[in-house]
Every structure is written in C-alpha cells, then in structure tokens.
Amino acid sequence: METCYHRFSQWEQDGTWARIEQWLRADADERGDLDWRAQVDSSIVRAHQDAAGARKGVEPGRIAGSPRGGSLAGRTDHQTASARRRTRPGHGHPAHTRQASDTKELVPLLDAVGVGRPGGVGRPRKRLDHLTADKAYGSKVNRRSLRARRIPHTIPERDDVRASRARKGSRGGRPPNVSTEQNKRRSQVERAFNRLKQFRAVATRYDKLKSHYQATITIASSLIWLRAKPDQTRP
C-alpha cells in the first residue's frame, strides 16, 4: 500500500496523471470524438472526517469550509462537460474548499480549457464552440469575458437583473438571447457529475491534500474516457 501511495503521489507531482488525461482528450479530438459545445455547473462534495487535519503551511488549500446545510467539511467542484457526459479538459477546482461562488468560477474554468493539437504541433485549442450555463453564471463580467473570447453562450438572466432592465426602459438594453434548445443541454453536465461520483473517492473526499484529490478526479475522468466507445453520441 505504501508503494502504491508513493507512486500515486509521484505521478501527481510530475504531472503523469494530467498528461494521460490530456492525451486521451487530444486523441478524441483528433478522431472528431470531442464535442466542443460545453455545459458548466457545480456540485457539492462531502469530505470524510479523515480529510481534515492537514498540517498548516503544508497545504494552503486544505479542507476548511462547510457545505450548505451541514457541519461536515466540504467543497464545491466546478466542472464543464460535453454532450457525451465526459468532463471537459482541466476543469476540476478542488482548490476551492469553501463554498465557492459559481459566478466567480467561470473565468478560471475558461482559462483551464486546453486540448493539444495532433502531434503536439501548435498551440492547444482553448475556445469552445458554445457554452451553456444556468443563471448563477450570468454576471456582466462573465458575459463580457465570453464575448471577448468569441464564445457563443446560453445563460438566462437572473430575476433581479431582468427587473432592473425593465425599470430602466430603453436604457436597459436588450436581454440576452437564450436558445431553448441549447438550454436543454444543461442536464448533461449533471449527468457528467453523476458519472464521476460513481467513483467513491470522488463522491467522498478522503484525501487531505487538494492536489491529491485533483489527481483522484483526473484518474476517474481518464477511466471514463477509456471506457467510452468512440462512436458514443447519445447525450
């Protein structure tokens, strides 16, 4: 067991787990099996009591927060997924151990996107074809960032924003265009979370260190990619 732990830790530190996952996604993209229409959402992950107690100064992002409706330490995990219920590249955020605000997580998620080109030549692809999210991600900062990246998006307005626009009349500007068909895709990221949480170590955090928990998510995601058939297109 000790040998397995040291190998797991070593491969996390030297980036082996991350490179395996990146290769799988790059290979899928080369075969045209990677859907660049993504959905984003967050999910709470309960932490086992053994996950707390990492020494101070060793892991700045150690478990410290509390999830909604409970006293057990927990964290929020933000992910994006494609229509094939596979997580998108580099979107785990286990460093955010407290209740992370959804609206503040979108830009870091977009920054984390990156799939290598065939043969490793050229810059990784980072721009999504489309992004679908719920109204929690609909801040002005997020919409401005998506426009700057030229990413079409479907994000409904919050009720207070809609009311403020109505009070301003013609000065309030036009409401965002929300595609009903694209909005229906939001459930796909929930199903991607469900697939990840079929791995017990993902559904319940046992790791003290956030870097180890990130490696656990990466391994689970890689196994999902390995098990998926190349022609699996059902949402």
N, C-alpha and C positions, 0 to 999 in steps of 0.2 A: 504493500500500500504506500509506503514511504517513497519507493522508487516511482510509482505512478504519479504521486503528488509532485515530486521534483520535476518529472518530465512535463507534466501539465503546466507547472509554473514556468519552467524554462521556455517552453514553446509560446506561452503567453508573453513573456518578456522579449523574446527575439522576433515576435510577430508571425510565427509559423501558422497559428490558428487563423489569423486575419488573412494571410496570403492564400491559404487553402480556400477560404470563402470567396476571396476576390477572384481567384482563378475560376471557380465554379460559375460565378456570375459573368465573367468575361467570356467563358466558353459558351454559356447560354446565349449571351448577346450576339456572339459570332454566328450562332446557329439560328438566330432570329427567334429565340425562345424567351426573350426578356421583354416584358411589357413595360413601356416607359410611361404609361398612364398610371399614376400612383394615387394612393389614398393615405391620409395621415390621421393618427389618433393616439390616445394614451391609455394606459391600463395600469391599475394598481397591482403591486406585487407584495405579498406579505413576506416578512422576514422571520425566519426561525430565531428563537431566543439565542442560539449559539452564534448567530451572525453579528451580534453586537459585542462590543468589548475589545475591538482592535486598539492597540496602543496608540495614544495621541502622538502626533508627529510622524507616525509611520504611514498613515493613510489619511490625508486631509479630508477625503470624501467619505469617511466611514459612516456606517448607518447611524442616524441620529434623529430622524424625524418621526412623525406619527401619521399614519394614513387617516383618511376621513372615517369617522365613526368607530374608532378603535384606539386602544392604548398600545398595541404592539407596534414596534418599529417597522417601518415600511418604506417603500419608494415608488415613484412613478416612472414608468418606462414609456418613452415616446418612440413610435415606430411608424414607418410607412410601408405599404405593401402594394403589390401589383395584383392584377386580376386573377392571377393563378395562386393566390394565397401564400405567396412567398415573400419574406421580408425584403425590403429594398436595401441597397448597399450602404453599410455603415451607419445605421440609424438607431442603434441602441444607445440609450443615455443613462446607464446605471450610475453615473457620477452624481446625478441629481437625486440625492437620497431623501430630501424633504419633498413636501407636496409641491411639485413644480407646476408653475402656471403654464397652461397649454399655449397661450398666445406668445409667450417668450421663447418657446422651444422650436418654433417653425424655422426661423432663420438658421440656427445651428444644424437642424436636420437637413436643410437645403445645402449647407456648406459641406456636409458629410457625404453627399452623393458623389459617386465616382466609380466608373467601370472602365477598366483598361481596354485599350484597343487590341485587335488581333496582332499577335506577335510582339506586343509591348511597344509598338511604334506609335508615337504621337501622344498627345495629352489625353487623359481619361475623359470620357464623356460625363458631363455633370448636369446637363439641362434636361428636365423632364418634358414629356410631350403634353402632359396635363396633370393637374393636382386637384384632388377633391378632399374637402375637409368640412367639419361642422363649424357652427358659428363661433365657437370658442377661439378659433384661429383667425377670425375676421377683423383684426385690428388694422388701422391705417398703415402702420409700419410693415405688417406682413404683406398687405396688398401692394404697397409701394415696392417692396423687395421682389415680389413675384413679377411685377411689371418690368422692373429693371433687369430681371433675368429672362424676360420674354417667355414666361411660363403661363399659358392659359390656365385659369383656375375656376373652380366652382365652390364658393364659400358663401353660404347665406349670411345675411346681416343679423346682428343681434337686435332684439326688440327695442332697446333704448336708442340704438343708432338709427333705426328706422323712424322712431318717434321724433328724434332730433332733426332728421332730414325733413320730415313733414312740417315741423314748426318753422323751419327756415324757408319753406316755399321754394320758389325758383332758385334761391341762393344755395339750397341744399344739394344741388347737383343731381345727377341721375343715379338711381340704385344700381348695384352690380347685377350683371346678367347671370342668372342661376339656371343652368341646364337641368331640367328634371331627370333626364336620362343619366347624365353624369352623376347627379346627386344620389341616384340609386346605388352607385358603386361603393358608397361609404361602408356598407356592411362587409366588404371584402377585407378591410384591414382588421375588423373584429374577428373574422374567421382566421386570419393570419395569426392573431394573438392566441386564438384557441389552439392552433396547431403548435405554436411554441410552448404553450403551457401544458401540453401533453407530456413534456419533459418535466419530471418532478423537481429537478434542481432549478428550473426556470420559474415554475409556478410558485415555488417557495425558495426564498434566498437562504442558503446555508453558508455562503462564503462571507467571511469578514471583510475582505478587500474588494473594492469596487472593480478593480482590474481583473480579478479572478471571476467575478460574476459576469463581466463583459465577455470573457473568454468562454464561459458556460453558454451564454446566449449565442455566441459565434459558432460554437460546435453544434448546438441544436439547429441553428439555421443551415449550417452546411449539410447536416444529415437530411434535413427536409429537401434541400436541393438535390442531393444524391438519390433520394428515393423517388423524386418526381420524374415522371415519364416526359421525354422531350416533346411529345405531342399533346400534353395535358393542357387543354384550353378551357375546360369547364370552370366558370367562376365559382 
